[in-house]
Amino acid sequence: MTKTVIAKTQGVTLVELLVSLAMISLVGLGIYAALNGQLKASAVVHDTALVQQDIRASLNTLVKEIRMTGYDPSGSAVCGNWIDTADANNLQIEMDLNGDGDCDDTNERITFAYSSANRRLSRNTDPLIGGEGSQVDCFQFTYVLADGTETSTPSAAQLSSIRVVKIQMVVRSAEADPRYTNSETYPICGPFNDNYRRRYLEVAIAPRNLGL
């Protein structure tokens, strides 16, 4: 009689142990799933923040330098049209920062160029945004002339009439998010139907020295 009771007690203890192990396993899986979800969400937030940071840094440079186009403190600098090249993917601007009458010194002649092959916008051949990390999926310069006309391909005769430079670009995150599908159509490209998060930027910059 005593042996039977002990056997039953041991049997109940074993079942309870198995149930406890199963519950612990479930709790562990739940904790793992929660932590894994938090890590993925954190990675998405981090990646998006990097995109925003890259956009902000590049925009600061673009706005600051394009606004300075045509700067001529001496009033007699010989620098051509101040805007020497202008099309959808390229813009070359000039300014006489030190007032010596030319635009041949450091940072007085600046070229912004977009490469769709490298998904990168460069400033004088140095990457400004894209190439590594964030990628510039599409980019476009548009120009507003003195008569209000807008064009992405101004003629040589129209370069001196440029009064506003419009910039549009779509920047994507460095890493894909398999839980997200981007099917959005942007004003200058898309849809991509992939797993990358993107940000669209549009800004109009008026060079303050070009006779507005």
N, C-alpha and C positions, 0 to 999 in steps of 0.2 A: 504494500500500500504506500509506503514511504517512497519507494523508488518511482512509482507512477507519478506521484505528485511532483517529485523533483524533475522528472522528464518533461512534464507539462510546463513547469516553471521555466525550464531551460528552453523549451520550444517557443514559448511566448517571448522570452528575452531575445531569441534569435530573430523572430519576426519583427520585433520592435527595432532591432538593430538594422535590419534590412530596410525598414520603412524610414528610419532616421537617415541612413545613407542615401536613400533615394531622394529624400527631401533636401538634404545637403547638396546633392548633385543638381537638383532643380534650382535651388537658390544660387549655387555657383554659376550655373548657366545663365540665370537671369542677371546676375551681377556682371558676368562677362559680356552679355549682349548689351547691357546698359553702358558699360565702359567703352565697348567697341563703337557703339552709336555716338557716344560723346566725343570719342577721338576723331571719328569721321566728320562729325559736325564741326569740331574745332579746326580740322584741316581745311574744310570748306571756308570757314570764316577767315582763317589765316590767309588762304589763297586769294580770297576776294579782297581782303585788306591790302595785300601786296599789289593787286591790280589797281586799286584806288590810289595807292601811294605812288605807283609808277605814273599813272595818269596825271596826278597832281604835280609831280616834279617836272614832267615834260611840259605840261601846260604853262607852268610858271616861266620856264625858259622861252617857250614860243611867244607868249604874250609880252614878256619884258623886251625881247629883242626885236620882234616885229614892230612894236610900238616905236622903237627907236629908229626905225628906217628913215633915212633922210636927215638925220641929225647933223646940223652944220652950224656950229657956233660962230665960225668966222664969216659965214654968209657967202663964201667964195670958193668952197671946195669943188674940185673937179672930180666927180664920181659917177658920171653917166646918168642913168635914169633913176638911180637909187635902188630900183628893182630891176635887176639885169636879166633874170630868168624867172618865168612864171608859167607853170602848167599844172595839171592835176596832181602830179606827184613830186614836183620840184619847185623850190623857191629860193632865189638868191637875192639877198638884200645887202645894202651898203649904208654906212654911216661914218661920220668923221668924229670919232670920240674925243680925240685930243686936239681938235681944231687946227691941225697943221696943213689943211688945204687938200688932203687926199684921203683915200680910203684903203690904204695899203698896209696899215698897221694891224697888230693883233686884234682880233674880234671886230674889225671894221668891215669885213666882207664875210658874210655867213651864208652857207648853203644848207637848206633843209631838204632832204631827199628821202623818199619812201621806196623801199624795195619789197614788192609783193612776194618775191622768191624767198627772202629772208624774214618776212613779216616784221620789218624793222624800219623805224624812222631814225635817220641819222642827222647829226649836226656836224658839218665839215668832216664827214667820214667817220666820226665817232658816234657810237650808238646813243640815241637819246631815249628811245623806248622800244622794246621788242628785241628780237634776236635770241635772247636768253630770258628765262622766266616768263613774264607776260609777253604775249604775241600780239602784234598789230595785224589783225585779219584783213582789214580794209581801211583805206585812207584816201582823203581827197581835199585838195585846195580848190576853193572857188573865189573869184575876184569880183568885187563890185567896182565898176568904173565911175568916173565923175558924172556921167549922164544917167547913172542908175542901172545901167546894163550889168548883168551878171554873166560870167563866163569862166570856164575852167581852162580855156585855151586862148588867152589874150594874144593878139598879134604884137609884133615888135613895136608898132606904132602906138599900141594901147598901153604899153608898160608904164609910161609916165602918167597915165590917167587912172591908175589903180588907187583907190581910196580906202577900201576895206578888204581884208583877207579873211575869208571864212575857212574854218577847219572842221572837218568831220572825220571821225575815226571810230573804229570798233576794236576794242582790246579784249583779248580772251585770257583766261587764267592759264597758268602753267600746267596744271594737272586736271585731268578729266574726273568727273564725278559720275560713276556708273548709276547712281540713283536719280540722276537728273538728265532730262533731255531738253536741249535747246532747239526749239523749232521757231524761234522768233525771226521776223523779217525786219531788218534795220533799213533806215532811209537810203543807205548806199550799198547794201549787200544783204545776203541771206535769202532764205533760211539755211542753216548749216545742218540741222538735224543730227547733232552729235551730243556729246556729254560735257562740253566745255561751257562754263559760265562766262558771260561777256558783259562789257559795259560800253555804251554808246556815248560819245562826246561830240558836242557841236558848239562852236564858239566863233564869234565874229570879232576881229581885232582891227581897230582903226589906227594906222600909223599917224601919230600926231604931228609929224613934220612934213606931211605931203599935201599941204594946202587944202584942208577940208573946208 
